[in-house]
Amino acid sequence: MFTPRFEYSEELIDVSLEEKMVLTREFLAKISRSDAIYVINEGGYTGRSVCIEIGYASALKKTVLLSEEPSEGAVMALASAIVPVDQLASALNKGSFTAL
């Protein structure tokens, strides 16, 4: 899933409350249909919305992969594994991840 909060240039995009509600529902529906989620959490940062999505995925027993160790301990507790971006393709091809 791509979050519209930031463009490629990393500039903040203004999203209305109505748009945010629709996007949140869409993202949660996509998570429900997924086997796993992969979170690119540069510098360990996960925002509020991503924390909600991680919690939702975890509650549904989905695999939660993070690109880096999270700065928030609660996020670490819900993560299945940390798989750096440059190792993701290889890990997916092998079909296994080193569990936390």
C-alpha positions in Angstrom: 0.0 0.0 0.0 1.2 3.5 -0.8 0.3 6.2 1.7 -0.6 9.5 0.1 0.7 11.5 3.1 4.0 12.1 1.4 4.9 12.5 -2.2 8.1 11.2 -3.6 9.6 14.6 -2.7 8.7 14.0 1.0 6.5 17.1 1.1 3.4 16.9 3.3 0.2 16.5 1.4 -3.0 17.9 2.8 -5.6 15.2 3.2 -9.1 16.1 4.5 -10.7 14.2 7.3 -13.2 12.6 4.9 -10.3 11.5 2.6 -8.4 10.2 5.6 -11.4 8.1 6.7 -11.9 6.6 3.3 -8.2 5.9 2.9 -8.0 4.2 6.3 -11.0 2.0 5.5 -9.4 1.1 2.1 -6.1 0.3 3.7 -7.6 -1.9 6.4 -9.6 -3.8 3.7 -6.4 -4.3 1.7 -4.7 -5.7 4.9 -7.6 -8.1 5.4 -7.1 -9.5 1.9 -3.3 -9.7 2.3 -1.1 -12.5 3.6 1.4 -10.0 5.0 2.3 -6.3 5.1 5.7 -4.7 4.6 6.4 -1.4 6.4 9.2 0.8 5.2 10.0 2.6 8.5 12.9 4.8 7.7 14.9 5.5 10.8 12.6 3.3 12.8 9.7 5.8 12.5 6.1 4.6 12.3 3.4 7.2 12.4 0.0 6.9 14.1 -1.8 5.5 11.0 0.9 2.9 10.3 0.8 1.8 14.0 -3.0 1.3 13.6 -2.4 -0.7 10.4 0.3 -2.8 12.1 -2.0 -3.5 15.0 -4.8 -4.5 12.7 -2.6 -6.8 10.7 -1.2 -8.4 13.8 -4.7 -8.9 15.2 -5.7 -10.7 12.0 -2.6 -12.9 12.4 -0.9 -11.5 9.3 2.8 -11.4 8.8 4.2 -8.0 9.7 7.6 -7.2 8.1 9.5 -4.0 8.9 12.4 -2.6 7.0 14.2 -1.4 10.1 14.0 -1.9 13.9 11.2 0.3 15.1 11.8 3.1 17.6 8.5 2.1 19.4 8.7 -1.0 21.5 5.0 -1.8 21.0 5.6 -1.9 17.2 8.5 -4.3 17.8 6.2 -6.6 19.8 3.8 -6.9 16.8 6.4 -7.3 14.1 7.1 -10.8 12.7 10.6 -9.9 11.3 12.9 -7.1 10.2 13.8 -7.4 6.6 15.9 -4.6 5.1 14.7 -3.2 1.8 17.7 -4.5 0.0 17.1 -8.0 1.3 13.3 -8.2 0.7 13.4 -9.8 -2.8 15.8 -12.5 -1.6 13.7 -13.2 1.6 10.5 -13.4 -0.4 12.1 -15.8 -2.9 13.3 -18.1 0.0 9.9 -17.8 1.6 11.3 -17.5 5.1 12.1 -14.8 7.5 14.1 -14.8 10.7 11.4 -14.3 13.3 11.9 -11.8 16.1 
